[in-house]
């Protein structure tokens, strides 16, 4: 484990998202520690707490850090950070760090969804974002999990068991919930309905790529990237192989912030 006694500079990223707050610490080109906590009503305190927990996991103290970058919607309340950066840029740097041949990112978080194109150096070339409704987000899938009375993590594996797709006419959370209840009452198999839901989301996401385009390798980040059914549906709709990081996909934004902290520290 990395410790303060090694005299190697340490850098931190803090990503204050709508549902979870994440922090990652890097040192000597490696991930030294991280944390992930639920986001509460006090975004500044959440950021500080996530950073504290990441430091504890790395056996470090606040004074051991050379530079901190904050991102996410809560970055507007991050006086503990040396700099704030948009989550688009941070996700790009995080994905490039984990998978350097990434050229396209699908980021599906708690309450928004992004399509991001990168150059070979991890710089953002173009992007599109849906933050106007819950369709295609973790919040939408949470609602569906409640309808099916299953855990959120079970949605994807259950959808992969489908033998056919039951089409969904809407990805509006309210209408989709009502339609799903009707389909279950009609006797449709839950796994077939879920596959239809995942494909409806994938089709909606694909619309964002009509402007930014799709170029391999395609990288999947955000909490929804843990959903194997969503990954499969996106691959079918986009007709592209998708890379899911072995590292926790929810931490990609915080990791990118830490990478940028390292870059910015050399310019101070």
ZIVENLIN-V694793 format. One record per residue. N is the residue number from 1. SS is DSSP state (h for helix, s for strand, l for the rest). NEAR is the number of other ideal C-beta (glycine too) atoms within 8 Angstrom. D_CENTER is the distance of its C-alpha to the mean C-alpha in whole Angstrom. Layout:
n=N ss=SS near=NEAR d_center=D_CENTER
n=N ss=SS near=NEAR d_center=D_CENTER
//
This chain:
n=1 ss=l near=5 d_center=26
n=2 ss=l near=13 d_center=26
n=3 ss=l near=7 d_center=29
n=4 ss=h near=6 d_center=30
n=5 ss=h near=4 d_center=33
n=6 ss=h near=8 d_center=32
n=7 ss=l near=3 d_center=32
n=8 ss=l near=7 d_center=29
n=9 ss=l near=7 d_center=27
n=10 ss=s near=14 d_center=24
n=11 ss=s near=17 d_center=21
n=12 ss=s near=18 d_center=18
n=13 ss=s near=22 d_center=14
n=14 ss=s near=20 d_center=13
n=15 ss=s near=16 d_center=10
n=16 ss=s near=17 d_center=12
n=17 ss=l near=15 d_center=9
n=18 ss=l near=8 d_center=11
n=19 ss=l near=11 d_center=11
n=20 ss=s near=11 d_center=10
n=21 ss=s near=18 d_center=11
n=22 ss=s near=16 d_center=11
n=23 ss=s near=16 d_center=13
n=24 ss=s near=15 d_center=14
n=25 ss=s near=19 d_center=17
n=26 ss=s near=15 d_center=19
n=27 ss=s near=13 d_center=22
n=28 ss=l near=6 d_center=25
n=29 ss=l near=4 d_center=22
n=30 ss=s near=7 d_center=20
n=31 ss=s near=9 d_center=18
n=32 ss=s near=11 d_center=20
n=33 ss=s near=14 d_center=18
n=34 ss=s near=13 d_center=15
n=35 ss=s near=13 d_center=14
n=36 ss=s near=10 d_center=12
n=37 ss=s near=11 d_center=14
n=38 ss=s near=6 d_center=14
n=39 ss=l near=12 d_center=14
n=40 ss=l near=6 d_center=18
n=41 ss=l near=3 d_center=20
n=42 ss=l near=6 d_center=21
n=43 ss=h near=13 d_center=18
n=44 ss=h near=11 d_center=20
n=45 ss=h near=8 d_center=21
n=46 ss=h near=14 d_center=18
n=47 ss=h near=18 d_center=17
n=48 ss=h near=9 d_center=20
n=49 ss=h near=10 d_center=20
n=50 ss=h near=16 d_center=16
n=51 ss=h near=15 d_center=18
n=52 ss=h near=10 d_center=21
n=53 ss=h near=11 d_center=20
n=54 ss=h near=15 d_center=18
n=55 ss=h near=15 d_center=22
n=56 ss=h near=10 d_center=23
n=57 ss=h near=10 d_center=21
n=58 ss=l near=13 d_center=22
n=59 ss=l near=8 d_center=26
n=60 ss=l near=14 d_center=26
n=61 ss=l near=6 d_center=27
n=62 ss=h near=7 d_center=26
n=63 ss=h near=4 d_center=29
n=64 ss=h near=8 d_center=28
n=65 ss=s near=12 d_center=25
n=66 ss=s near=7 d_center=26
n=67 ss=s near=13 d_center=23
n=68 ss=s near=14 d_center=20
n=69 ss=s near=19 d_center=17
n=70 ss=s near=18 d_center=15
n=71 ss=s near=18 d_center=13
n=72 ss=l near=12 d_center=11
n=73 ss=h near=9 d_center=13
n=74 ss=h near=15 d_center=15
n=75 ss=h near=12 d_center=16
n=76 ss=h near=6 d_center=19
n=77 ss=h near=9 d_center=20
n=78 ss=l near=14 d_center=20
n=79 ss=l near=5 d_center=24
n=80 ss=l near=10 d_center=23
n=81 ss=l near=12 d_center=21
n=82 ss=l near=7 d_center=23
n=83 ss=s near=11 d_center=21
n=84 ss=s near=9 d_center=18
n=85 ss=l near=11 d_center=16
n=86 ss=l near=6 d_center=14
n=87 ss=h near=13 d_center=10
n=88 ss=h near=11 d_center=11
n=89 ss=h near=12 d_center=13
n=90 ss=h near=18 d_center=11
n=91 ss=h near=16 d_center=8
n=92 ss=h near=15 d_center=11
n=93 ss=h near=14 d_center=13
n=94 ss=h near=17 d_center=11
n=95 ss=h near=17 d_center=10
n=96 ss=h near=13 d_center=14
n=97 ss=h near=10 d_center=15
n=98 ss=h near=11 d_center=14
n=99 ss=l near=10 d_center=15
n=100 ss=l near=6 d_center=17
n=101 ss=l near=5 d_center=18
n=102 ss=l near=15 d_center=15
n=103 ss=l near=11 d_center=16
n=104 ss=s near=18 d_center=14
n=105 ss=s near=16 d_center=10
n=106 ss=s near=16 d_center=8
n=107 ss=s near=13 d_center=5
n=108 ss=s near=16 d_center=5
n=109 ss=l near=15 d_center=5
n=110 ss=l near=11 d_center=8
n=111 ss=l near=10 d_center=10
n=112 ss=l near=10 d_center=9
n=113 ss=s near=15 d_center=9
n=114 ss=s near=17 d_center=9
n=115 ss=s near=14 d_center=12
n=116 ss=s near=14 d_center=12
n=117 ss=s near=13 d_center=15
n=118 ss=s near=15 d_center=16
n=119 ss=l near=7 d_center=20
n=120 ss=l near=5 d_center=21
n=121 ss=l near=5 d_center=20
n=122 ss=l near=12 d_center=17
n=123 ss=l near=7 d_center=18
n=124 ss=s near=10 d_center=16
n=125 ss=s near=7 d_center=19
n=126 ss=s near=9 d_center=18
n=127 ss=s near=10 d_center=15
n=128 ss=s near=10 d_center=15
n=129 ss=s near=10 d_center=13
n=130 ss=s near=13 d_center=14
n=131 ss=l near=6 d_center=14
n=132 ss=l near=3 d_center=17
n=133 ss=l near=6 d_center=17
n=134 ss=l near=9 d_center=15
n=135 ss=l near=12 d_center=15
n=136 ss=l near=11 d_center=12
n=137 ss=l near=15 d_center=10
n=138 ss=h near=14 d_center=9
n=139 ss=h near=11 d_center=13
n=140 ss=h near=14 d_center=15
n=141 ss=h near=13 d_center=14
n=142 ss=h near=9 d_center=15
n=143 ss=h near=12 d_center=18
n=144 ss=h near=14 d_center=19
n=145 ss=h near=12 d_center=19
n=146 ss=h near=7 d_center=21
n=147 ss=h near=10 d_center=23
n=148 ss=h near=11 d_center=24
n=149 ss=l near=4 d_center=24
n=150 ss=l near=8 d_center=22
n=151 ss=l near=5 d_center=19
n=152 ss=l near=9 d_center=15
n=153 ss=l near=7 d_center=15
n=154 ss=h near=9 d_center=18
n=155 ss=h near=15 d_center=17
n=156 ss=h near=15 d_center=16
n=157 ss=h near=9 d_center=19
n=158 ss=h near=13 d_center=21
n=159 ss=h near=15 d_center=21
n=160 ss=l near=10 d_center=21
n=161 ss=l near=7 d_center=25
n=162 ss=l near=11 d_center=26
n=163 ss=l near=6 d_center=29
n=164 ss=l near=6 d_center=28
n=165 ss=l near=8 d_center=26
n=166 ss=l near=11 d_center=27
n=167 ss=l near=7 d_center=26
n=168 ss=l near=13 d_center=25
n=169 ss=l near=5 d_center=26
n=170 ss=l near=8 d_center=23
n=171 ss=l near=11 d_center=20
n=172 ss=l near=8 d_center=21
n=173 ss=h near=12 d_center=20
n=174 ss=h near=6 d_center=23
n=175 ss=h near=9 d_center=25
n=176 ss=h near=17 d_center=23
n=177 ss=h near=11 d_center=24
n=178 ss=h near=8 d_center=27
n=179 ss=h near=11 d_center=27
n=180 ss=h near=14 d_center=26
n=181 ss=h near=9 d_center=28
n=182 ss=h near=8 d_center=31
n=183 ss=h near=10 d_center=30
n=184 ss=h near=11 d_center=30
n=185 ss=h near=6 d_center=34
n=186 ss=l near=6 d_center=35
n=187 ss=l near=4 d_center=34
n=188 ss=l near=9 d_center=31
n=189 ss=l near=8 d_center=30
n=190 ss=h near=9 d_center=26
n=191 ss=h near=11 d_center=25
n=192 ss=h near=13 d_center=26
n=193 ss=h near=14 d_center=25
n=194 ss=h near=15 d_center=21
n=195 ss=h near=16 d_center=21
n=196 ss=h near=12 d_center=22
n=197 ss=h near=13 d_center=20
n=198 ss=h near=15 d_center=17
n=199 ss=h near=14 d_center=19
n=200 ss=h near=13 d_center=19
n=201 ss=h near=14 d_center=16
n=202 ss=h near=14 d_center=16
n=203 ss=h near=9 d_center=19
n=204 ss=h near=11 d_center=17
n=205 ss=h near=15 d_center=14
n=206 ss=h near=11 d_center=17
n=207 ss=h near=7 d_center=19
n=208 ss=h near=13 d_center=16
n=209 ss=h near=13 d_center=17
n=210 ss=h near=5 d_center=21
n=211 ss=h near=7 d_center=21
n=212 ss=h near=13 d_center=19
n=213 ss=l near=8 d_center=20
n=214 ss=l near=9 d_center=18
n=215 ss=l near=7 d_center=19
n=216 ss=l near=8 d_center=19
n=217 ss=l near=10 d_center=17
n=218 ss=s near=16 d_center=14
n=219 ss=s near=14 d_center=11
n=220 ss=s near=15 d_center=8
n=221 ss=s near=16 d_center=4
n=222 ss=l near=14 d_center=1
n=223 ss=h near=12 d_center=5
n=224 ss=h near=11 d_center=7
n=225 ss=h near=15 d_center=7
n=226 ss=h near=9 d_center=9
n=227 ss=l near=12 d_center=11
n=228 ss=h near=9 d_center=14
n=229 ss=h near=15 d_center=16
n=230 ss=h near=15 d_center=13
n=231 ss=h near=13 d_center=13
n=232 ss=h near=12 d_center=17
n=233 ss=h near=14 d_center=17
n=234 ss=h near=14 d_center=15
n=235 ss=h near=11 d_center=17
n=236 ss=h near=9 d_center=20
n=237 ss=h near=11 d_center=20
n=238 ss=h near=12 d_center=19
n=239 ss=l near=5 d_center=21
n=240 ss=l near=9 d_center=19
n=241 ss=l near=7 d_center=18
n=242 ss=s near=12 d_center=14
n=243 ss=s near=10 d_center=13
n=244 ss=s near=8 d_center=11
n=245 ss=l near=14 d_center=11
n=246 ss=l near=3 d_center=13
n=247 ss=l near=9 d_center=12
n=248 ss=l near=7 d_center=9
n=249 ss=h near=13 d_center=6
n=250 ss=h near=12 d_center=4
n=251 ss=h near=14 d_center=7
n=252 ss=h near=16 d_center=7
n=253 ss=h near=18 d_center=7
n=254 ss=h near=17 d_center=10
n=255 ss=h near=17 d_center=11
n=256 ss=h near=19 d_center=12
n=257 ss=h near=20 d_center=13
n=258 ss=h near=15 d_center=16
n=259 ss=h near=14 d_center=16
n=260 ss=h near=15 d_center=17
n=261 ss=h near=17 d_center=19
n=262 ss=h near=12 d_center=21
n=263 ss=h near=8 d_center=22
n=264 ss=h near=12 d_center=23
n=265 ss=h near=11 d_center=25
n=266 ss=l near=6 d_center=28
n=267 ss=l near=5 d_center=28
n=268 ss=l near=5 d_center=29
//
